[in-house]
């Protein structure tokens, strides 16, 4: 296999990614042309790992994921024509590396500005059959991110094609972390439902795939027995039935997550909205980052004179 680097810059937003970052970097470092990390003031060894691995890193205050992602796309000094976005709990599967090599060896067709990948979920330490097509690879200058409280989407100007290579999503290391993550996410989702910060998902049955999903979610909320429908959707449509007991646990917890969102929506409508969108546990600027040329270049307002 060729050792030439793929013409891709990987962007990674992080917060307390110590348990993920080494494995993530191991999966991409030998294959891609460049890597940028934008950290939201981690309090663990995230910055130590990034500096040790000589990855380009800056620190920026987190507002929403969509705000952070759009800033990264607009401001990071990308030298390649293509950008790949990754979450801190994701990994390149060897099948994805192979697929990307084949794509760039044969040449990207004219007019194609984005590619989805096969996003495979891991839960309780094992890969599930739950997979979906997620847009992660796009041409520089062709993408914008929907500005919403959560569940943001990457939207590309131009044609989007599909890759069959797998991006492994190793969600959280423990159920304790999973519940912490869901508590934050369900609050943000409830805020978005009660008082939308913005939306690119006007519910339409005959609209785009995002609009159809929004329409079906709205209909589902009005149906009796919706919890059973939700469970069957995850257990059957996502193939969780093939994952044994872990599949049953995962499908059941997805129903629990939906119920938590509904309860938080009810609470906000009755007692008012939270004063701000909740954030994960974080600290302050790392002095080593503040001394870097990249931080001074991109975020001069963070440097105290």
C-alpha positions in Angstrom: 0.0 0.0 0.0 1.2 3.5 -0.8 2.8 5.5 2.1 1.9 8.8 0.5 -0.3 11.0 2.7 -3.9 11.5 1.8 -4.7 15.1 0.7 -6.9 15.6 3.8 -6.8 17.8 6.8 -8.5 16.3 9.9 -10.3 18.6 12.3 -11.1 17.4 15.8 -12.9 19.4 18.6 -12.0 18.1 22.0 -13.0 18.3 25.6 -11.4 15.9 28.1 -10.4 13.5 25.4 -7.6 11.8 27.3 -9.2 8.4 27.1 -9.7 8.6 23.3 -7.0 10.8 21.8 -4.1 8.4 21.6 -6.2 5.7 19.8 -7.8 8.3 17.5 -4.4 9.7 16.5 -3.0 6.2 16.0 -5.8 5.6 13.5 -5.1 8.7 11.3 -1.6 10.1 11.9 0.2 8.0 9.3 -2.4 8.6 6.6 -3.5 12.2 6.5 -1.6 15.4 5.5 -2.5 17.5 8.5 -4.4 17.5 11.9 -5.9 20.3 13.9 -7.4 20.1 17.4 -9.6 22.8 18.8 -9.8 22.2 22.6 -12.5 23.6 24.9 -10.3 23.9 28.0 -9.8 20.2 28.9 -8.9 19.4 32.5 -7.3 16.1 31.8 -4.2 15.2 29.7 -5.7 16.1 26.3 -3.3 19.0 25.7 -0.3 17.0 27.0 -1.1 14.2 24.4 -1.6 16.7 21.6 1.7 18.5 22.3 3.6 15.3 22.8 2.3 14.0 19.4 3.1 17.4 17.8 -0.5 18.0 16.7 -1.5 21.6 15.9 -3.8 22.7 18.7 -5.5 25.9 19.9 -8.1 26.5 22.6 -11.4 28.3 22.2 -14.4 28.8 24.3 -17.3 26.5 23.5 -20.7 28.0 22.8 -22.4 25.2 20.8 -21.0 22.4 18.7 -22.2 24.1 15.5 -20.6 27.4 16.4 -17.3 25.6 17.2 -17.4 23.6 14.0 -18.2 26.6 11.8 -15.3 28.5 13.3 -13.0 25.6 12.6 -14.1 25.4 9.0 -13.8 29.2 8.5 -10.6 30.0 10.5 -8.2 27.1 10.6 -5.3 27.5 8.1 -6.0 24.4 6.0 -3.5 23.7 3.2 -5.3 20.8 1.6 -8.3 20.8 -0.7 -10.2 18.4 1.5 -11.3 18.4 5.1 -12.4 15.5 7.3 -14.3 16.2 10.5 -13.9 13.8 13.4 -15.3 13.6 16.9 -12.8 12.7 19.7 -14.4 9.3 20.1 -14.1 8.3 16.5 -11.5 6.2 14.7 -10.5 5.5 11.1 -11.2 1.9 10.3 -8.7 0.3 7.9 -11.6 -0.1 5.4 -11.9 3.7 5.4 -8.2 4.3 4.8 -8.4 1.9 1.9 -11.5 3.5 0.5 -9.9 7.0 0.7 -6.7 5.9 -1.0 -8.8 4.5 -3.9 -10.8 7.7 -4.1 -7.9 10.0 -4.5 -5.9 7.6 -6.6 -8.7 7.5 -9.2 -9.6 11.2 -8.9 -12.6 12.9 -7.4 -15.3 13.4 -10.1 -16.0 16.9 -11.2 -18.7 18.7 -9.2 -18.5 16.3 -6.2 -17.8 18.4 -3.0 -18.7 15.9 -0.3 -18.7 12.3 0.8 -20.5 10.4 3.5 -18.9 7.5 5.3 -20.3 4.4 7.0 -20.6 5.5 10.7 -20.6 2.4 13.0 -21.5 2.7 16.6 -19.7 0.9 19.4 -21.5 0.4 22.8 -20.3 -1.3 26.0 -17.0 -2.2 24.3 -18.3 -3.9 21.2 -19.2 -2.8 17.6 -22.9 -2.8 16.9 -24.7 -3.4 13.6 -26.1 0.1 14.0 -24.7 2.1 11.1 -25.6 5.2 9.2 -24.2 7.4 6.4 -22.7 10.6 7.8 -21.2 13.4 5.8 -17.6 13.9 7.1 -15.4 14.5 4.1 -15.9 17.8 2.1 -14.0 20.1 -0.2 -12.6 23.2 1.5 -14.9 26.2 1.1 -18.0 24.1 0.2 -19.5 23.4 3.6 -21.5 25.1 6.2 -22.9 23.8 9.5 -26.5 24.3 10.6 -26.4 26.7 13.6 -28.6 24.9 16.1 -28.2 24.0 19.8 -27.4 20.4 19.0 -27.7 17.8 16.3 -26.0 20.0 13.8 -25.6 19.0 10.2 -22.8 19.5 7.6 -24.3 20.9 4.4 -22.3 20.9 1.2 -22.8 23.1 -1.9 -22.5 20.6 -4.7 -22.9 16.9 -5.2 -22.4 14.4 -2.3 -21.3 10.8 -3.0 -21.0 7.9 -0.6 -17.9 5.9 0.6 -18.3 2.4 2.0 -15.4 2.7 4.4 -16.2 2.6 8.1 -15.7 5.4 10.7 -15.9 3.7 14.1 -17.7 5.7 16.8 -16.5 4.4 20.2 -19.0 6.7 22.0 -17.9 6.6 25.6 -15.5 4.4 27.6 -18.0 3.5 30.4 -21.7 3.7 31.1 -21.0 6.4 33.7 -19.5 8.6 31.0 -22.4 7.7 28.7 -25.0 8.9 31.2 -23.0 12.1 31.7 -22.9 12.7 28.0 -26.6 12.0 27.5 -27.5 14.4 30.3 -25.8 17.2 28.5 -27.1 16.2 25.1 -30.8 15.8 26.2 -30.8 19.2 27.8 -29.5 20.8 24.6 -32.0 18.9 22.5 -34.8 20.0 24.7 -33.7 23.6 24.4 -33.6 23.3 20.7 -37.2 21.9 20.7 -38.6 24.6 23.0 -36.8 27.6 21.8 -35.0 26.8 18.5 -31.7 28.6 18.1 -32.0 28.1 14.4 -33.0 25.2 12.1 -32.4 23.8 8.7 -34.9 21.1 9.2 -38.4 22.4 8.3 -40.5 19.3 8.7 -41.7 18.2 5.2 -42.7 14.6 4.3 -41.6 15.2 0.6 -38.5 17.3 1.4 -34.9 16.5 2.0 -33.9 13.5 4.1 -33.4 15.8 7.1 -36.8 17.4 6.6 -38.4 13.9 6.3 -36.7 12.9 9.6 -38.0 16.0 11.3 -41.5 15.4 10.0 -41.5 11.7 11.2 -40.1 12.7 14.6 -43.0 15.2 14.9 -45.6 12.5 14.0 -44.0 10.0 16.3 -44.5 12.3 19.3 -48.3 12.2 18.7 -48.6 8.4 18.5 -49.8 6.1 21.3 -47.3 3.4 22.1 -44.4 5.5 20.8 -41.9 3.9 23.2 -42.6 0.5 21.7 -42.3 1.9 18.2 -39.0 3.5 19.1 -37.6 0.3 20.6 -38.6 -1.7 17.5 -37.0 0.9 15.3 -33.7 0.7 17.0 -33.9 -3.1 17.5 -35.0 -4.0 14.0 -34.1 -1.2 11.6 -30.6 -0.7 13.1 -30.1 -4.4 13.5 -29.6 -4.3 17.3 -31.3 -7.7 17.4 -28.0 -9.2 16.0 -26.0 -7.7 18.9 -27.5 -9.9 21.7 -28.0 -8.6 25.1 -25.9 -5.4 24.4 -28.2 -4.7 21.5 -31.3 -4.9 23.7 -29.6 -2.6 26.3 -28.7 -0.1 23.6 -32.1 0.0 22.0 -33.8 0.3 25.5 -31.5 3.2 26.4 -32.3 5.0 23.2 -35.9 4.9 24.2 -34.9 6.2 27.7 -33.0 9.1 26.0 -36.1 10.1 24.0 -38.2 10.0 27.2 -35.7 12.2 29.1 -35.9 14.8 26.2 -39.7 14.8 26.4 -39.6 15.3 30.2 -37.0 18.2 29.9 -39.2 19.8 27.2 -42.2 19.6 29.6 -40.1 21.1 32.5 -38.9 24.0 30.3 -42.4 24.8 29.1 -43.7 24.9 32.7 -40.9 26.5 34.6 -38.8 28.3 32.0 -35.6 27.9 30.1 -32.2 27.4 31.6 -30.1 30.6 31.8 -27.5 29.1 29.4 -26.8 26.0 27.4 -25.0 23.6 29.8 -21.3 22.8 29.2 -19.1 19.9 30.1 -16.5 20.1 32.9 -13.7 22.3 31.8 -10.9 24.5 33.1 -9.1 27.5 31.6 -6.4 28.2 29.0 -3.3 26.1 29.1 -0.2 28.5 29.3 1.6 26.4 26.7 -1.2 27.0 24.2 -1.3 30.7 24.9 2.4 30.9 24.1 2.0 29.2 20.7 2.1 31.1 17.4 -1.0 29.4 16.1 -3.1 30.6 19.1 -1.7 34.2 18.6 -2.5 34.0 14.9 -6.1 32.6 15.2 -7.3 33.9 18.6 -5.2 37.1 19.4 -8.0 38.3 21.7 -7.1 35.4 24.1 -3.6 36.6 24.6 -3.2 38.9 27.6 -0.7 41.7 27.0 
